[in-house]
Amino acid sequence: MTRPTTKTALRVHNARLIDGTGSSPVDDAVVAVDPEGTITYAGPAATAPPAPGDTDGYRVLDAGGRTVLPGFFDCHVHLAYAQGSPPGRRAELDPVLVTLDTAERLSQTLAAGVTSVRDLAGLSAGYRTAVETGRIVGPRVHTAVRIISHTGGHADVRLPDGTDLSAGMSEIADTADAARLAVRRVLREGADVVKVCATGGMGSPYDDPDDEGLLEEEIRAVVDEARRHGGIPVAAHAQGNAGILNAIRGGVTSIEHGYGLDERALDMAGEQGVFVVPTLSTVYAGINKDTMPDYHYQKKVRWSGLTKENIARAIEYGARIALGTDAAVGPHGVNLMELSYLVDLGMDPMAAIVAGTRTSAELLGVADRLGTLTAGLTADLIVCDGDPLTDIGVLGDPANIVYVVQDGVVRKDLLLPAAATGRRS
């Protein structure tokens, strides 16, 4: 990945366009971007405005029949942690190394075709600023900073003697008032989204996915406090169905994981417009008894099949699904493999692409600027080898993501080495 900061007028031609709206693909398409990084046209070449006669300062990209799509979202990542590394392990590293490793994971994620992320615990708001100001290269960041959990809950990673291994990951709240205070703390630290634990989880030693987390009244207090501060969205870690129902009744914006979703929960989520972020990458990662603590292994064995059945039902129901991977539980930098898992459980490839673009932009509240290749929106786009509508798996391999544009800035170019401005590439 390179670190350019200059926006460039761009015209992509000889491309197959999938614009993220769910519309049919357009063969022989053109996408035009102005010098401010705004899309001015995306559609058939036959009706495209003429290319400028003078291409000085104007990049013209021949896509060679490849597919051009919007930049993708990953709405559930943990970029401050290495894959498979529990929060406590981060304390073993010098903070400088943590920062550099996190910056590298941000860069890998952008190279995979993900131009926006929602980090749901562990990532300081400083990384958002670092990306915005060009200090580092990565997806634009929405961060929860920390998770709000109850004592002994999914995000309580304290040892029995009280030693806190969370490395800044968790806020403990055991009453509605404490939950409000926890919201105020994370918002003071710059959180874009508030995350709560509505259930236990797979990797936590003290609970199970069927265990309920924060009480419904506590979740409701969190949602109300977030509303009072600019209408900040609330994401709920929610795996077992009882906690999922509590979270939906409490007014959350999204259900993260949703492994135990039943028909009642799906009906309620649909009625209230609640998003579901299934994080199937954690389910398809496989189960290895030799490398997992026994409590984790036993839970994964029990829940793997159930999860696939329930998320397949959610897809069939037409749940409002956004893309998220829980990267760190699984590998970083191959985020779009999640699309293949959605398709494996019954989602149409075009619908999976929409889930990772337009629907995810709606979840993050940025659909007025991002998520589709539409005139007037910000130029976040990728070019990939292959046809993802016949083989969605091509998007899961970063080597197939040959061109990445973020906010009108070319971030990745595998088509030609550093194609010069004012020249055709």
Disulfide bonds with the S-S distance in Angstrom:
none
